[in-house]
Amino acid sequence: MDLIKIKEIAKTASEQNNCRVYDIFKHRDRLQVFIDKKNQTVNLKDCENVFHSLRFLLHSELPYLLEKNRLEVSSPGIEKQLREKWHFKESIGQSINLTTNYPVKFKNENKTFQTRSFIADLISVSEDTLHLKKSQLKFSIPFSEVKTAKLIFNQKKLTKKRGK
């Protein structure tokens, strides 16, 4: 299966409907396309429109794909997975749940501990590094050490951001 071609087709279908591709997954007999909008919320109608456009384009260009795979189009959700560098850049200032390949050492008052999974605020993103803050501690982690990452929904930050 040509994932690069699928991504190109999904990008076209999304852009035709004023959305963008956030992520794509291929699982056994299922092709999942996650869409979003910059600074806007994706709704059910957006997902339906992209689904129909994408199904039409795939049927035209890669018909065998739809014969063996179920197509799904949805939003990545409020606690979206962070995989690409641009995902992290758009998440600066938010809390993320991060799992690393190797334990990270933290010092808290006079205690030192190690963990591979933690929640921290994303301060900035450089070429190959995430810059984070946990309590008063600032630290950096190379992208190569990130195993998984996702946004953490924070109602208080959302309320402040909307000015309520």
Phi and psi in radians as a Rosetta constraint file:
Dihedral C 1 N 2 CA 2 C 2 CIRCULARHARMONIC -1.642 0.35
Dihedral N 2 CA 2 C 2 N 3 CIRCULARHARMONIC 1.591 0.35
Dihedral C 2 N 3 CA 3 C 3 CIRCULARHARMONIC -1.139 0.35
Dihedral N 3 CA 3 C 3 N 4 CIRCULARHARMONIC -0.563 0.35
Dihedral C 3 N 4 CA 4 C 4 CIRCULARHARMONIC -1.110 0.35
Dihedral N 4 CA 4 C 4 N 5 CIRCULARHARMONIC -0.765 0.35
Dihedral C 4 N 5 CA 5 C 5 CIRCULARHARMONIC -1.136 0.35
Dihedral N 5 CA 5 C 5 N 6 CIRCULARHARMONIC -0.724 0.35
Dihedral C 5 N 6 CA 6 C 6 CIRCULARHARMONIC -1.070 0.35
Dihedral N 6 CA 6 C 6 N 7 CIRCULARHARMONIC -0.739 0.35
Dihedral C 6 N 7 CA 7 C 7 CIRCULARHARMONIC -1.093 0.35
Dihedral N 7 CA 7 C 7 N 8 CIRCULARHARMONIC -0.708 0.35
Dihedral C 7 N 8 CA 8 C 8 CIRCULARHARMONIC -1.093 0.35
Dihedral N 8 CA 8 C 8 N 9 CIRCULARHARMONIC -0.780 0.35
Dihedral C 8 N 9 CA 9 C 9 CIRCULARHARMONIC -1.146 0.35
Dihedral N 9 CA 9 C 9 N 10 CIRCULARHARMONIC -0.750 0.35
Dihedral C 9 N 10 CA 10 C 10 CIRCULARHARMONIC -1.118 0.35
Dihedral N 10 CA 10 C 10 N 11 CIRCULARHARMONIC -0.659 0.35
Dihedral C 10 N 11 CA 11 C 11 CIRCULARHARMONIC -1.094 0.35
Dihedral N 11 CA 11 C 11 N 12 CIRCULARHARMONIC -0.785 0.35
Dihedral C 11 N 12 CA 12 C 12 CIRCULARHARMONIC -1.065 0.35
Dihedral N 12 CA 12 C 12 N 13 CIRCULARHARMONIC -0.839 0.35
Dihedral C 12 N 13 CA 13 C 13 CIRCULARHARMONIC -1.076 0.35
Dihedral N 13 CA 13 C 13 N 14 CIRCULARHARMONIC -0.698 0.35
Dihedral C 13 N 14 CA 14 C 14 CIRCULARHARMONIC -1.181 0.35
Dihedral N 14 CA 14 C 14 N 15 CIRCULARHARMONIC -0.823 0.35
Dihedral C 14 N 15 CA 15 C 15 CIRCULARHARMONIC -1.116 0.35
Dihedral N 15 CA 15 C 15 N 16 CIRCULARHARMONIC -0.566 0.35
Dihedral C 15 N 16 CA 16 C 16 CIRCULARHARMONIC -1.086 0.35
Dihedral N 16 CA 16 C 16 N 17 CIRCULARHARMONIC -0.384 0.35
Dihedral C 16 N 17 CA 17 C 17 CIRCULARHARMONIC -2.010 0.35
Dihedral N 17 CA 17 C 17 N 18 CIRCULARHARMONIC 0.431 0.35
Dihedral C 17 N 18 CA 18 C 18 CIRCULARHARMONIC 1.004 0.35
Dihedral N 18 CA 18 C 18 N 19 CIRCULARHARMONIC 0.639 0.35
Dihedral C 18 N 19 CA 19 C 19 CIRCULARHARMONIC -2.218 0.35
Dihedral N 19 CA 19 C 19 N 20 CIRCULARHARMONIC -3.119 0.35
Dihedral C 19 N 20 CA 20 C 20 CIRCULARHARMONIC -2.468 0.35
Dihedral N 20 CA 20 C 20 N 21 CIRCULARHARMONIC 2.715 0.35
Dihedral C 20 N 21 CA 21 C 21 CIRCULARHARMONIC -1.361 0.35
Dihedral N 21 CA 21 C 21 N 22 CIRCULARHARMONIC 2.183 0.35
Dihedral C 21 N 22 CA 22 C 22 CIRCULARHARMONIC -1.601 0.35
Dihedral N 22 CA 22 C 22 N 23 CIRCULARHARMONIC -0.751 0.35
Dihedral C 22 N 23 CA 23 C 23 CIRCULARHARMONIC -2.852 0.35
Dihedral N 23 CA 23 C 23 N 24 CIRCULARHARMONIC 2.767 0.35
Dihedral C 23 N 24 CA 24 C 24 CIRCULARHARMONIC -2.386 0.35
Dihedral N 24 CA 24 C 24 N 25 CIRCULARHARMONIC 2.379 0.35
Dihedral C 24 N 25 CA 25 C 25 CIRCULARHARMONIC -2.277 0.35
Dihedral N 25 CA 25 C 25 N 26 CIRCULARHARMONIC 2.464 0.35
Dihedral C 25 N 26 CA 26 C 26 CIRCULARHARMONIC -2.047 0.35
Dihedral N 26 CA 26 C 26 N 27 CIRCULARHARMONIC 2.029 0.35
Dihedral C 26 N 27 CA 27 C 27 CIRCULARHARMONIC -2.125 0.35
Dihedral N 27 CA 27 C 27 N 28 CIRCULARHARMONIC 2.099 0.35
Dihedral C 27 N 28 CA 28 C 28 CIRCULARHARMONIC 0.619 0.35
Dihedral N 28 CA 28 C 28 N 29 CIRCULARHARMONIC -1.709 0.35
Dihedral C 28 N 29 CA 29 C 29 CIRCULARHARMONIC -1.883 0.35
Dihedral N 29 CA 29 C 29 N 30 CIRCULARHARMONIC 0.445 0.35
Dihedral C 29 N 30 CA 30 C 30 CIRCULARHARMONIC -2.363 0.35
Dihedral N 30 CA 30 C 30 N 31 CIRCULARHARMONIC 2.341 0.35
Dihedral C 30 N 31 CA 31 C 31 CIRCULARHARMONIC -2.002 0.35
Dihedral N 31 CA 31 C 31 N 32 CIRCULARHARMONIC 2.013 0.35
Dihedral C 31 N 32 CA 32 C 32 CIRCULARHARMONIC -1.860 0.35
Dihedral N 32 CA 32 C 32 N 33 CIRCULARHARMONIC 2.234 0.35
Dihedral C 32 N 33 CA 33 C 33 CIRCULARHARMONIC -2.082 0.35
Dihedral N 33 CA 33 C 33 N 34 CIRCULARHARMONIC 2.142 0.35
Dihedral C 33 N 34 CA 34 C 34 CIRCULARHARMONIC -1.809 0.35
Dihedral N 34 CA 34 C 34 N 35 CIRCULARHARMONIC 2.261 0.35
Dihedral C 34 N 35 CA 35 C 35 CIRCULARHARMONIC -2.087 0.35
Dihedral N 35 CA 35 C 35 N 36 CIRCULARHARMONIC 2.715 0.35
Dihedral C 35 N 36 CA 36 C 36 CIRCULARHARMONIC -2.628 0.35
Dihedral N 36 CA 36 C 36 N 37 CIRCULARHARMONIC 3.134 0.35
Dihedral C 36 N 37 CA 37 C 37 CIRCULARHARMONIC -2.288 0.35
Dihedral N 37 CA 37 C 37 N 38 CIRCULARHARMONIC 2.465 0.35
Dihedral C 37 N 38 CA 38 C 38 CIRCULARHARMONIC -1.235 0.35
Dihedral N 38 CA 38 C 38 N 39 CIRCULARHARMONIC 2.156 0.35
Dihedral C 38 N 39 CA 39 C 39 CIRCULARHARMONIC 1.082 0.35
Dihedral N 39 CA 39 C 39 N 40 CIRCULARHARMONIC 0.374 0.35
Dihedral C 39 N 40 CA 40 C 40 CIRCULARHARMONIC -2.475 0.35
Dihedral N 40 CA 40 C 40 N 41 CIRCULARHARMONIC 2.835 0.35
Dihedral C 40 N 41 CA 41 C 41 CIRCULARHARMONIC -1.663 0.35
Dihedral N 41 CA 41 C 41 N 42 CIRCULARHARMONIC 2.397 0.35
Dihedral C 41 N 42 CA 42 C 42 CIRCULARHARMONIC -1.413 0.35
Dihedral N 42 CA 42 C 42 N 43 CIRCULARHARMONIC 2.342 0.35
Dihedral C 42 N 43 CA 43 C 43 CIRCULARHARMONIC -1.985 0.35
Dihedral N 43 CA 43 C 43 N 44 CIRCULARHARMONIC 3.105 0.35
Dihedral C 43 N 44 CA 44 C 44 CIRCULARHARMONIC -1.066 0.35
Dihedral N 44 CA 44 C 44 N 45 CIRCULARHARMONIC -0.662 0.35
Dihedral C 44 N 45 CA 45 C 45 CIRCULARHARMONIC -1.114 0.35
Dihedral N 45 CA 45 C 45 N 46 CIRCULARHARMONIC -0.683 0.35
Dihedral C 45 N 46 CA 46 C 46 CIRCULARHARMONIC -1.034 0.35
Dihedral N 46 CA 46 C 46 N 47 CIRCULARHARMONIC -0.804 0.35
Dihedral C 46 N 47 CA 47 C 47 CIRCULARHARMONIC -1.095 0.35
Dihedral N 47 CA 47 C 47 N 48 CIRCULARHARMONIC -0.744 0.35
Dihedral C 47 N 48 CA 48 C 48 CIRCULARHARMONIC -1.093 0.35
Dihedral N 48 CA 48 C 48 N 49 CIRCULARHARMONIC -0.795 0.35
Dihedral C 48 N 49 CA 49 C 49 CIRCULARHARMONIC -1.098 0.35
Dihedral N 49 CA 49 C 49 N 50 CIRCULARHARMONIC -0.796 0.35
Dihedral C 49 N 50 CA 50 C 50 CIRCULARHARMONIC -1.139 0.35
Dihedral N 50 CA 50 C 50 N 51 CIRCULARHARMONIC -0.706 0.35
Dihedral C 50 N 51 CA 51 C 51 CIRCULARHARMONIC -0.979 0.35
Dihedral N 51 CA 51 C 51 N 52 CIRCULARHARMONIC -0.877 0.35
Dihedral C 51 N 52 CA 52 C 52 CIRCULARHARMONIC -1.157 0.35
Dihedral N 52 CA 52 C 52 N 53 CIRCULARHARMONIC -0.723 0.35
Dihedral C 52 N 53 CA 53 C 53 CIRCULARHARMONIC -1.103 0.35
Dihedral N 53 CA 53 C 53 N 54 CIRCULARHARMONIC -0.783 0.35
Dihedral C 53 N 54 CA 54 C 54 CIRCULARHARMONIC -1.150 0.35
Dihedral N 54 CA 54 C 54 N 55 CIRCULARHARMONIC -0.748 0.35
Dihedral C 54 N 55 CA 55 C 55 CIRCULARHARMONIC -1.072 0.35
Dihedral N 55 CA 55 C 55 N 56 CIRCULARHARMONIC -0.739 0.35
Dihedral C 55 N 56 CA 56 C 56 CIRCULARHARMONIC -1.074 0.35
Dihedral N 56 CA 56 C 56 N 57 CIRCULARHARMONIC -0.839 0.35
Dihedral C 56 N 57 CA 57 C 57 CIRCULARHARMONIC -1.150 0.35
Dihedral N 57 CA 57 C 57 N 58 CIRCULARHARMONIC -0.721 0.35
Dihedral C 57 N 58 CA 58 C 58 CIRCULARHARMONIC -1.139 0.35
Dihedral N 58 CA 58 C 58 N 59 CIRCULARHARMONIC -0.700 0.35
Dihedral C 58 N 59 CA 59 C 59 CIRCULARHARMONIC -1.077 0.35
Dihedral N 59 CA 59 C 59 N 60 CIRCULARHARMONIC -0.624 0.35
Dihedral C 59 N 60 CA 60 C 60 CIRCULARHARMONIC -1.320 0.35
Dihedral N 60 CA 60 C 60 N 61 CIRCULARHARMONIC -0.695 0.35
Dihedral C 60 N 61 CA 61 C 61 CIRCULARHARMONIC -1.812 0.35
Dihedral N 61 CA 61 C 61 N 62 CIRCULARHARMONIC -0.564 0.35
Dihedral C 61 N 62 CA 62 C 62 CIRCULARHARMONIC -2.376 0.35
Dihedral N 62 CA 62 C 62 N 63 CIRCULARHARMONIC 1.106 0.35
Dihedral C 62 N 63 CA 63 C 63 CIRCULARHARMONIC -1.036 0.35
Dihedral N 63 CA 63 C 63 N 64 CIRCULARHARMONIC -0.563 0.35
Dihedral C 63 N 64 CA 64 C 64 CIRCULARHARMONIC -1.070 0.35
Dihedral N 64 CA 64 C 64 N 65 CIRCULARHARMONIC -0.482 0.35
Dihedral C 64 N 65 CA 65 C 65 CIRCULARHARMONIC -1.124 0.35
Dihedral N 65 CA 65 C 65 N 66 CIRCULARHARMONIC -0.735 0.35
Dihedral C 65 N 66 CA 66 C 66 CIRCULARHARMONIC -1.323 0.35
Dihedral N 66 CA 66 C 66 N 67 CIRCULARHARMONIC -0.327 0.35
Dihedral C 66 N 67 CA 67 C 67 CIRCULARHARMONIC -1.215 0.35
Dihedral N 67 CA 67 C 67 N 68 CIRCULARHARMONIC -0.534 0.35
Dihedral C 67 N 68 CA 68 C 68 CIRCULARHARMONIC -2.021 0.35
Dihedral N 68 CA 68 C 68 N 69 CIRCULARHARMONIC -0.015 0.35
Dihedral C 68 N 69 CA 69 C 69 CIRCULARHARMONIC -2.348 0.35
Dihedral N 69 CA 69 C 69 N 70 CIRCULARHARMONIC 2.486 0.35
Dihedral C 69 N 70 CA 70 C 70 CIRCULARHARMONIC -1.554 0.35
Dihedral N 70 CA 70 C 70 N 71 CIRCULARHARMONIC 2.311 0.35
Dihedral C 70 N 71 CA 71 C 71 CIRCULARHARMONIC -1.702 0.35
Dihedral N 71 CA 71 C 71 N 72 CIRCULARHARMONIC 2.325 0.35
Dihedral C 71 N 72 CA 72 C 72 CIRCULARHARMONIC -2.296 0.35
Dihedral N 72 CA 72 C 72 N 73 CIRCULARHARMONIC 2.371 0.35
Dihedral C 72 N 73 CA 73 C 73 CIRCULARHARMONIC -2.203 0.35
Dihedral N 73 CA 73 C 73 N 74 CIRCULARHARMONIC 2.212 0.35
Dihedral C 73 N 74 CA 74 C 74 CIRCULARHARMONIC -2.678 0.35
Dihedral N 74 CA 74 C 74 N 75 CIRCULARHARMONIC 3.037 0.35
Dihedral C 74 N 75 CA 75 C 75 CIRCULARHARMONIC -1.376 0.35
Dihedral N 75 CA 75 C 75 N 76 CIRCULARHARMONIC 2.625 0.35
Dihedral C 75 N 76 CA 76 C 76 CIRCULARHARMONIC -1.264 0.35
Dihedral N 76 CA 76 C 76 N 77 CIRCULARHARMONIC -0.141 0.35
Dihedral C 76 N 77 CA 77 C 77 CIRCULARHARMONIC 1.584 0.35
Dihedral N 77 CA 77 C 77 N 78 CIRCULARHARMONIC 3.006 0.35
Dihedral C 77 N 78 CA 78 C 78 CIRCULARHARMONIC -1.299 0.35
Dihedral N 78 CA 78 C 78 N 79 CIRCULARHARMONIC -0.516 0.35
Dihedral C 78 N 79 CA 79 C 79 CIRCULARHARMONIC -1.883 0.35
Dihedral N 79 CA 79 C 79 N 80 CIRCULARHARMONIC 1.114 0.35
Dihedral C 79 N 80 CA 80 C 80 CIRCULARHARMONIC -1.227 0.35
Dihedral N 80 CA 80 C 80 N 81 CIRCULARHARMONIC 2.606 0.35
Dihedral C 80 N 81 CA 81 C 81 CIRCULARHARMONIC -1.197 0.35
Dihedral N 81 CA 81 C 81 N 82 CIRCULARHARMONIC 2.505 0.35
Dihedral C 81 N 82 CA 82 C 82 CIRCULARHARMONIC -1.951 0.35
Dihedral N 82 CA 82 C 82 N 83 CIRCULARHARMONIC 1.997 0.35
Dihedral C 82 N 83 CA 83 C 83 CIRCULARHARMONIC -2.143 0.35
Dihedral N 83 CA 83 C 83 N 84 CIRCULARHARMONIC -0.769 0.35
Dihedral C 83 N 84 CA 84 C 84 CIRCULARHARMONIC -1.597 0.35
Dihedral N 84 CA 84 C 84 N 85 CIRCULARHARMONIC 2.737 0.35
Dihedral C 84 N 85 CA 85 C 85 CIRCULARHARMONIC -1.031 0.35
Dihedral N 85 CA 85 C 85 N 86 CIRCULARHARMONIC -0.660 0.35
Dihedral C 85 N 86 CA 86 C 86 CIRCULARHARMONIC -1.175 0.35
Dihedral N 86 CA 86 C 86 N 87 CIRCULARHARMONIC -0.502 0.35
Dihedral C 86 N 87 CA 87 C 87 CIRCULARHARMONIC -1.051 0.35
Dihedral N 87 CA 87 C 87 N 88 CIRCULARHARMONIC -0.801 0.35
Dihedral C 87 N 88 CA 88 C 88 CIRCULARHARMONIC -1.153 0.35
Dihedral N 88 CA 88 C 88 N 89 CIRCULARHARMONIC -0.759 0.35
Dihedral C 88 N 89 CA 89 C 89 CIRCULARHARMONIC -1.052 0.35
Dihedral N 89 CA 89 C 89 N 90 CIRCULARHARMONIC -0.670 0.35
Dihedral C 89 N 90 CA 90 C 90 CIRCULARHARMONIC -1.340 0.35
Dihedral N 90 CA 90 C 90 N 91 CIRCULARHARMONIC -0.127 0.35
Dihedral C 90 N 91 CA 91 C 91 CIRCULARHARMONIC -1.830 0.35
Dihedral N 91 CA 91 C 91 N 92 CIRCULARHARMONIC 0.113 0.35
Dihedral C 91 N 92 CA 92 C 92 CIRCULARHARMONIC -1.004 0.35
Dihedral N 92 CA 92 C 92 N 93 CIRCULARHARMONIC 2.358 0.35
Dihedral C 92 N 93 CA 93 C 93 CIRCULARHARMONIC 1.609 0.35
Dihedral N 93 CA 93 C 93 N 94 CIRCULARHARMONIC -0.047 0.35
Dihedral C 93 N 94 CA 94 C 94 CIRCULARHARMONIC -1.939 0.35
Dihedral N 94 CA 94 C 94 N 95 CIRCULARHARMONIC 2.858 0.35
Dihedral C 94 N 95 CA 95 C 95 CIRCULARHARMONIC -1.497 0.35
Dihedral N 95 CA 95 C 95 N 96 CIRCULARHARMONIC 2.415 0.35
Dihedral C 95 N 96 CA 96 C 96 CIRCULARHARMONIC -2.261 0.35
Dihedral N 96 CA 96 C 96 N 97 CIRCULARHARMONIC 2.620 0.35
Dihedral C 96 N 97 CA 97 C 97 CIRCULARHARMONIC -1.743 0.35
Dihedral N 97 CA 97 C 97 N 98 CIRCULARHARMONIC 2.095 0.35
Dihedral C 97 N 98 CA 98 C 98 CIRCULARHARMONIC -2.123 0.35
Dihedral N 98 CA 98 C 98 N 99 CIRCULARHARMONIC 2.373 0.35
Dihedral C 98 N 99 CA 99 C 99 CIRCULARHARMONIC -2.098 0.35
Dihedral N 99 CA 99 C 99 N 100 CIRCULARHARMONIC 2.270 0.35
Dihedral C 99 N 100 CA 100 C 100 CIRCULARHARMONIC -1.849 0.35
Dihedral N 100 CA 100 C 100 N 101 CIRCULARHARMONIC 2.844 0.35
Dihedral C 100 N 101 CA 101 C 101 CIRCULARHARMONIC -1.218 0.35
Dihedral N 101 CA 101 C 101 N 102 CIRCULARHARMONIC -0.546 0.35
Dihedral C 101 N 102 CA 102 C 102 CIRCULARHARMONIC -2.290 0.35
Dihedral N 102 CA 102 C 102 N 103 CIRCULARHARMONIC 2.697 0.35
Dihedral C 102 N 103 CA 103 C 103 CIRCULARHARMONIC -1.061 0.35
Dihedral N 103 CA 103 C 103 N 104 CIRCULARHARMONIC 2.493 0.35
Dihedral C 103 N 104 CA 104 C 104 CIRCULARHARMONIC -1.859 0.35
Dihedral N 104 CA 104 C 104 N 105 CIRCULARHARMONIC 2.376 0.35
Dihedral C 104 N 105 CA 105 C 105 CIRCULARHARMONIC -1.570 0.35
Dihedral N 105 CA 105 C 105 N 106 CIRCULARHARMONIC 2.388 0.35
Dihedral C 105 N 106 CA 106 C 106 CIRCULARHARMONIC -2.217 0.35
Dihedral N 106 CA 106 C 106 N 107 CIRCULARHARMONIC 2.558 0.35
Dihedral C 106 N 107 CA 107 C 107 CIRCULARHARMONIC -2.001 0.35
Dihedral N 107 CA 107 C 107 N 108 CIRCULARHARMONIC 2.267 0.35
Dihedral C 107 N 108 CA 108 C 108 CIRCULARHARMONIC -2.248 0.35
Dihedral N 108 CA 108 C 108 N 109 CIRCULARHARMONIC 1.890 0.35
Dihedral C 108 N 109 CA 109 C 109 CIRCULARHARMONIC 0.960 0.35
Dihedral N 109 CA 109 C 109 N 110 CIRCULARHARMONIC -1.925 0.35
Dihedral C 109 N 110 CA 110 C 110 CIRCULARHARMONIC -1.920 0.35
Dihedral N 110 CA 110 C 110 N 111 CIRCULARHARMONIC 0.268 0.35
Dihedral C 110 N 111 CA 111 C 111 CIRCULARHARMONIC -1.910 0.35
Dihedral N 111 CA 111 C 111 N 112 CIRCULARHARMONIC 2.511 0.35
Dihedral C 111 N 112 CA 112 C 112 CIRCULARHARMONIC -2.075 0.35
Dihedral N 112 CA 112 C 112 N 113 CIRCULARHARMONIC 2.349 0.35
Dihedral C 112 N 113 CA 113 C 113 CIRCULARHARMONIC -2.478 0.35
Dihedral N 113 CA 113 C 113 N 114 CIRCULARHARMONIC 2.847 0.35
Dihedral C 113 N 114 CA 114 C 114 CIRCULARHARMONIC -2.148 0.35
Dihedral N 114 CA 114 C 114 N 115 CIRCULARHARMONIC 2.526 0.35
Dihedral C 114 N 115 CA 115 C 115 CIRCULARHARMONIC -2.690 0.35
Dihedral N 115 CA 115 C 115 N 116 CIRCULARHARMONIC 2.712 0.35
Dihedral C 115 N 116 CA 116 C 116 CIRCULARHARMONIC -1.806 0.35
Dihedral N 116 CA 116 C 116 N 117 CIRCULARHARMONIC -0.226 0.35
Dihedral C 116 N 117 CA 117 C 117 CIRCULARHARMONIC -2.294 0.35
Dihedral N 117 CA 117 C 117 N 118 CIRCULARHARMONIC 2.251 0.35
Dihedral C 117 N 118 CA 118 C 118 CIRCULARHARMONIC -2.811 0.35
Dihedral N 118 CA 118 C 118 N 119 CIRCULARHARMONIC 2.869 0.35
Dihedral C 118 N 119 CA 119 C 119 CIRCULARHARMONIC -1.912 0.35
Dihedral N 119 CA 119 C 119 N 120 CIRCULARHARMONIC 2.333 0.35
Dihedral C 119 N 120 CA 120 C 120 CIRCULARHARMONIC -2.608 0.35
Dihedral N 120 CA 120 C 120 N 121 CIRCULARHARMONIC 2.862 0.35
Dihedral C 120 N 121 CA 121 C 121 CIRCULARHARMONIC -1.552 0.35
Dihedral N 121 CA 121 C 121 N 122 CIRCULARHARMONIC 2.339 0.35
Dihedral C 121 N 122 CA 122 C 122 CIRCULARHARMONIC -1.487 0.35
Dihedral N 122 CA 122 C 122 N 123 CIRCULARHARMONIC 2.008 0.35
Dihedral C 122 N 123 CA 123 C 123 CIRCULARHARMONIC -1.529 0.35
Dihedral N 123 CA 123 C 123 N 124 CIRCULARHARMONIC -0.838 0.35
Dihedral C 123 N 124 CA 124 C 124 CIRCULARHARMONIC -2.818 0.35
Dihedral N 124 CA 124 C 124 N 125 CIRCULARHARMONIC 2.968 0.35
Dihedral C 124 N 125 CA 125 C 125 CIRCULARHARMONIC -2.311 0.35
Dihedral N 125 CA 125 C 125 N 126 CIRCULARHARMONIC 2.189 0.35
Dihedral C 125 N 126 CA 126 C 126 CIRCULARHARMONIC -1.886 0.35
Dihedral N 126 CA 126 C 126 N 127 CIRCULARHARMONIC -2.974 0.35
Dihedral C 126 N 127 CA 127 C 127 CIRCULARHARMONIC -0.870 0.35
Dihedral N 127 CA 127 C 127 N 128 CIRCULARHARMONIC -0.828 0.35
Dihedral C 127 N 128 CA 128 C 128 CIRCULARHARMONIC -2.350 0.35
Dihedral N 128 CA 128 C 128 N 129 CIRCULARHARMONIC 0.332 0.35
Dihedral C 128 N 129 CA 129 C 129 CIRCULARHARMONIC -2.471 0.35
Dihedral N 129 CA 129 C 129 N 130 CIRCULARHARMONIC 2.501 0.35
Dihedral C 129 N 130 CA 130 C 130 CIRCULARHARMONIC -1.706 0.35
Dihedral N 130 CA 130 C 130 N 131 CIRCULARHARMONIC 2.379 0.35
Dihedral C 130 N 131 CA 131 C 131 CIRCULARHARMONIC -1.941 0.35
Dihedral N 131 CA 131 C 131 N 132 CIRCULARHARMONIC 2.134 0.35
Dihedral C 131 N 132 CA 132 C 132 CIRCULARHARMONIC -2.211 0.35
Dihedral N 132 CA 132 C 132 N 133 CIRCULARHARMONIC 2.886 0.35
Dihedral C 132 N 133 CA 133 C 133 CIRCULARHARMONIC -2.436 0.35
Dihedral N 133 CA 133 C 133 N 134 CIRCULARHARMONIC 2.266 0.35
Dihedral C 133 N 134 CA 134 C 134 CIRCULARHARMONIC -2.251 0.35
Dihedral N 134 CA 134 C 134 N 135 CIRCULARHARMONIC 2.028 0.35
Dihedral C 134 N 135 CA 135 C 135 CIRCULARHARMONIC 0.994 0.35
Dihedral N 135 CA 135 C 135 N 136 CIRCULARHARMONIC -2.145 0.35
Dihedral C 135 N 136 CA 136 C 136 CIRCULARHARMONIC -1.692 0.35
Dihedral N 136 CA 136 C 136 N 137 CIRCULARHARMONIC -0.026 0.35
Dihedral C 136 N 137 CA 137 C 137 CIRCULARHARMONIC -1.569 0.35
Dihedral N 137 CA 137 C 137 N 138 CIRCULARHARMONIC 2.186 0.35
Dihedral C 137 N 138 CA 138 C 138 CIRCULARHARMONIC -1.828 0.35
Dihedral N 138 CA 138 C 138 N 139 CIRCULARHARMONIC 2.404 0.35
Dihedral C 138 N 139 CA 139 C 139 CIRCULARHARMONIC -2.699 0.35
Dihedral N 139 CA 139 C 139 N 140 CIRCULARHARMONIC 2.949 0.35
Dihedral C 139 N 140 CA 140 C 140 CIRCULARHARMONIC -2.234 0.35
Dihedral N 140 CA 140 C 140 N 141 CIRCULARHARMONIC 2.590 0.35
Dihedral C 140 N 141 CA 141 C 141 CIRCULARHARMONIC -2.352 0.35
Dihedral N 141 CA 141 C 141 N 142 CIRCULARHARMONIC 2.245 0.35
Dihedral C 141 N 142 CA 142 C 142 CIRCULARHARMONIC -1.150 0.35
Dihedral N 142 CA 142 C 142 N 143 CIRCULARHARMONIC 2.532 0.35
Dihedral C 142 N 143 CA 143 C 143 CIRCULARHARMONIC -0.928 0.35
Dihedral N 143 CA 143 C 143 N 144 CIRCULARHARMONIC -0.634 0.35
Dihedral C 143 N 144 CA 144 C 144 CIRCULARHARMONIC -1.101 0.35
Dihedral N 144 CA 144 C 144 N 145 CIRCULARHARMONIC -0.334 0.35
Dihedral C 144 N 145 CA 145 C 145 CIRCULARHARMONIC -1.606 0.35
Dihedral N 145 CA 145 C 145 N 146 CIRCULARHARMONIC -0.129 0.35
Dihedral C 145 N 146 CA 146 C 146 CIRCULARHARMONIC -1.429 0.35
Dihedral N 146 CA 146 C 146 N 147 CIRCULARHARMONIC 2.101 0.35
Dihedral C 146 N 147 CA 147 C 147 CIRCULARHARMONIC -1.544 0.35
Dihedral N 147 CA 147 C 147 N 148 CIRCULARHARMONIC -0.920 0.35
Dihedral C 147 N 148 CA 148 C 148 CIRCULARHARMONIC -2.502 0.35
Dihedral N 148 CA 148 C 148 N 149 CIRCULARHARMONIC 2.697 0.35
Dihedral C 148 N 149 CA 149 C 149 CIRCULARHARMONIC -2.688 0.35
Dihedral N 149 CA 149 C 149 N 150 CIRCULARHARMONIC 2.523 0.35
Dihedral C 149 N 150 CA 150 C 150 CIRCULARHARMONIC -2.637 0.35
Dihedral N 150 CA 150 C 150 N 151 CIRCULARHARMONIC 2.702 0.35
Dihedral C 150 N 151 CA 151 C 151 CIRCULARHARMONIC -1.196 0.35
Dihedral N 151 CA 151 C 151 N 152 CIRCULARHARMONIC 2.623 0.35
Dihedral C 151 N 152 CA 152 C 152 CIRCULARHARMONIC -1.922 0.35
Dihedral N 152 CA 152 C 152 N 153 CIRCULARHARMONIC 2.167 0.35
Dihedral C 152 N 153 CA 153 C 153 CIRCULARHARMONIC -1.199 0.35
Dihedral N 153 CA 153 C 153 N 154 CIRCULARHARMONIC 2.257 0.35
Dihedral C 153 N 154 CA 154 C 154 CIRCULARHARMONIC -2.306 0.35
Dihedral N 154 CA 154 C 154 N 155 CIRCULARHARMONIC 1.782 0.35
Dihedral C 154 N 155 CA 155 C 155 CIRCULARHARMONIC -1.024 0.35
Dihedral N 155 CA 155 C 155 N 156 CIRCULARHARMONIC -0.669 0.35
Dihedral C 155 N 156 CA 156 C 156 CIRCULARHARMONIC -1.101 0.35
Dihedral N 156 CA 156 C 156 N 157 CIRCULARHARMONIC -0.783 0.35
Dihedral C 156 N 157 CA 157 C 157 CIRCULARHARMONIC -1.167 0.35
Dihedral N 157 CA 157 C 157 N 158 CIRCULARHARMONIC -0.647 0.35
Dihedral C 157 N 158 CA 158 C 158 CIRCULARHARMONIC -1.116 0.35
Dihedral N 158 CA 158 C 158 N 159 CIRCULARHARMONIC -0.742 0.35
Dihedral C 158 N 159 CA 159 C 159 CIRCULARHARMONIC -1.110 0.35
Dihedral N 159 CA 159 C 159 N 160 CIRCULARHARMONIC -0.768 0.35
Dihedral C 159 N 160 CA 160 C 160 CIRCULARHARMONIC -1.109 0.35
Dihedral N 160 CA 160 C 160 N 161 CIRCULARHARMONIC -0.708 0.35
Dihedral C 160 N 161 CA 161 C 161 CIRCULARHARMONIC -1.118 0.35
Dihedral N 161 CA 161 C 161 N 162 CIRCULARHARMONIC -0.633 0.35
Dihedral C 161 N 162 CA 162 C 162 CIRCULARHARMONIC -1.443 0.35
Dihedral N 162 CA 162 C 162 N 163 CIRCULARHARMONIC -0.119 0.35
Dihedral C 162 N 163 CA 163 C 163 CIRCULARHARMONIC 1.364 0.35
Dihedral N 163 CA 163 C 163 N 164 CIRCULARHARMONIC 0.489 0.35
